[in-house]
């Protein structure tokens, strides 16, 4: 499949195999504990929202820049009509919950765990981080969604 969207960052070119107008995959992940399954597509149904993914909770870049950046911009995003903000990472739900608590997300950002990397694989955004983090993780990305339809891909 050809690359549909290319995003150039300082370190590389990201290639996305989906495009604006595509639907989120119909995949469930976890929030808070392994018994709390959340269907990502259903979560965004009827809402304007942001889903951002990071390689790992408690990692330096994700903890110093990515998650805090969304917290800092929370009020601005709400004024722009954003109803839901979701952080997703290939981690277990206990780690994602602890990371959210450590950063005081306090209901502003939902912390979702893609424990088996199924959502990440469905978007074809895996990254082999076996050496530094022990397994395959998610690439960094940001989706702005209207319902479960992708409107902005970064």
C-alpha positions in Angstrom: 0.0 0.0 0.0 1.4 3.4 -0.9 2.2 6.0 1.8 -0.8 8.3 2.0 0.4 11.0 4.4 4.0 11.9 5.1 5.0 14.0 8.2 8.5 15.3 8.4 10.0 15.7 11.9 13.5 16.7 12.9 14.6 13.1 13.0 12.7 11.2 10.3 9.7 11.0 8.0 6.6 9.3 9.3 4.5 7.5 6.7 0.9 6.9 7.5 -1.2 4.3 5.6 -4.5 6.0 6.4 -5.8 9.4 5.4 -8.1 12.2 6.4 -11.6 10.9 6.1 -10.7 7.4 7.2 -12.4 5.8 10.2 -10.8 4.7 13.4 -10.3 1.0 13.6 -12.9 -0.9 15.6 -10.5 -2.1 18.4 -10.8 -2.2 22.1 -8.0 -1.2 24.6 -8.0 -0.8 28.4 -8.4 2.0 30.9 -7.5 1.7 34.6 -7.4 -2.1 34.7 -7.5 -5.2 32.5 -11.3 -5.6 33.1 -12.2 -2.1 31.8 -12.3 -2.5 28.0 -12.8 0.6 25.9 -13.7 0.5 22.2 -11.8 3.5 20.8 -14.1 4.0 17.8 -17.2 4.0 20.1 -15.4 6.3 22.6 -15.1 9.1 19.9 -18.5 8.5 18.3 -20.4 11.8 18.2 -17.6 13.8 19.7 -14.8 16.1 18.6 -11.6 14.9 20.1 -7.9 14.3 20.0 -6.1 11.0 20.2 -2.4 11.1 20.7 0.0 8.2 21.1 3.4 7.9 22.6 6.0 5.1 22.7 5.9 4.7 26.5 4.7 6.1 29.7 7.3 7.6 32.0 9.8 7.9 29.2 11.7 11.2 29.2 10.3 12.8 26.0 6.8 11.6 26.6 6.8 12.7 30.3 8.6 16.1 29.8 7.0 17.2 26.5 4.1 15.3 25.1 1.7 14.6 27.9 2.4 17.9 29.7 1.8 19.8 26.4 -1.7 18.5 26.1 -2.3 19.4 29.8 -1.0 22.9 29.3 -3.2 23.4 26.2 -6.3 21.8 27.8 -8.3 25.0 28.3 -7.4 26.2 24.8 -8.5 22.9 23.2 -11.8 22.9 25.1 -12.5 26.4 23.8 -11.9 25.1 20.3 -14.6 22.5 20.9 -12.5 19.5 21.8 -14.7 17.3 24.0 -12.3 14.4 24.7 -8.5 14.0 24.8 -7.0 10.5 24.8 -3.5 9.4 25.4 -2.7 5.9 24.1 0.4 3.8 24.6 1.5 0.2 24.3 1.6 -0.4 28.1 -0.5 -2.1 30.7 -3.4 -0.2 32.1 -1.9 0.1 35.6 1.2 1.9 34.2 -1.0 4.2 32.2 -3.1 5.0 35.2 0.0 5.6 37.4 1.4 7.9 34.7 -1.8 9.9 34.5 -1.8 10.3 38.3 1.8 11.3 38.4 1.1 14.0 35.8 -2.2 15.0 37.4 -4.4 14.5 34.4 -7.4 14.6 36.7 -10.1 13.6 34.2 -8.7 16.0 31.5 -7.0 13.3 29.5 -8.1 9.7 29.3 -5.1 7.3 29.6 -5.6 4.2 27.5 -3.4 1.1 27.3 -3.0 -0.8 24.0 -1.8 -3.9 25.9 -1.4 -6.2 22.9 -0.6 -3.5 20.4 -3.8 -4.3 18.5 -5.0 -0.7 17.9 -1.5 0.4 17.0 -1.1 -2.5 14.5 -4.5 -1.7 13.0 -3.2 1.7 12.2 0.2 0.2 11.0 2.0 2.6 13.4 4.2 0.1 15.3 7.8 0.8 16.0 10.3 -1.9 17.1 11.7 -0.5 20.4 12.8 -3.9 21.7 16.2 -2.6 22.6 15.4 0.5 24.7 11.8 -0.4 25.9 11.6 -4.2 25.6 9.0 -4.7 22.9 7.2 -3.2 19.9 5.6 0.1 20.7 3.5 2.8 19.0 5.0 5.6 17.0 4.2 9.1 18.1 1.2 10.6 16.4 -1.8 12.9 16.9 -5.2 12.5 15.4 -7.9 15.1 15.5 -11.3 13.4 15.1 -14.8 14.4 14.4 -16.8 11.4 15.6 -14.5 8.5 14.7 -13.4 10.1 11.4 -9.9 11.4 11.1 -9.8 15.1 10.3 -6.1 16.0 11.0 -3.2 13.6 11.1 0.1 14.7 12.6 
